[in-house]
């Protein structure tokens, strides 16, 4: 039994979740300060697109950008001697792109519920945008942020389409658990596929359980 997909998926999920957590919160915070409704709607739509696109289509765009002979991919390879496509980094990149909208929209929904008078008073007291984010928005919207973290983490763990397009299905290198399930089923090894499925279920359950415990602890502290 090859357990390398477990290790690869765990590494990918941890890294992509950390990146998505920061990017989602910062993006939601930045969109709040866009005054033009048209620009805000346009930016919001752009950041949400990966949520509604089929994963393979998102993977196509990623491959178009980060492929060996594509704009960003060729630049990175020439400048740093590192190829993004069909590497472990590609699994992280794919997971970040498909899970980012869930974190972003959850944080944005929480931020929009904050009383604007509170934010205006904070500005009058000399609190800057970063101060407003970390001292007001983040603490007051922790449940929404935690919900987004749960959704984006489990989405990143289950990512298949974009990963297959950008990272491929290379054993011991880019084969994550969902890709391993597909490979074993395609090869007729249902028992091995079932083991991988069980691992995914356990990791997903533990992720949700731990974060729910964190939310409960946070509520108890507030009480």
KANORMO-V308444 format. One line per field, one symbol per residue. ss: DSSP state (H for helix, E for strand, - for the rest). psi: psi as a letter, one per 40 degrees, with the letter a starting at -180 (. if undefined). burial: # if it has 16 or more other C-alpha atoms within 10 Angstrom, else .. A space follows every 10 residues. Layout:
ss: ???
psi: ???
burial: ???
This chain:
ss: ---HHHHHHH HHHHHHHHHH HHHHHHHHHH HH----HHHH HHHHHHHHHH HH--HHHHHH HHHHHH---- HHHHHHHHHH -------HHH HHHHHHHHHH HHHHHHHHHH HH---HHHHH HHHH----HH HHHHHHHHHH -HHHHHHHHH HHHHHHH--- HHHHHH---- ------HHHH HHHHHH---H HHHHHHHHHH HHHHHHHHHH HHHHHHHHHH HH-
psi: hheddddddd dddddddddd dddddddddd ddehdhdddd dddddddedd deihdddddd dddddeidfi cdddddddde fhhdifiddd dddddddded dddddddddd deehhddddd ddddeehidd ddddedddde fddddddddd dddddddehd ddddddeagh hedehidddd ddddddeegd dddddddddd dddddddddd dddddddddd dd.
burial: ...###.### ###.###.## #.#######. .........# ...#..##.# #...##.### .#######.. .####.#... ..######## ########## ########.# #.......#. .#........ .##..###.# ########## ########## #########. ..######## ####...... .##..#...# ...#..##.. .#..#..... ...
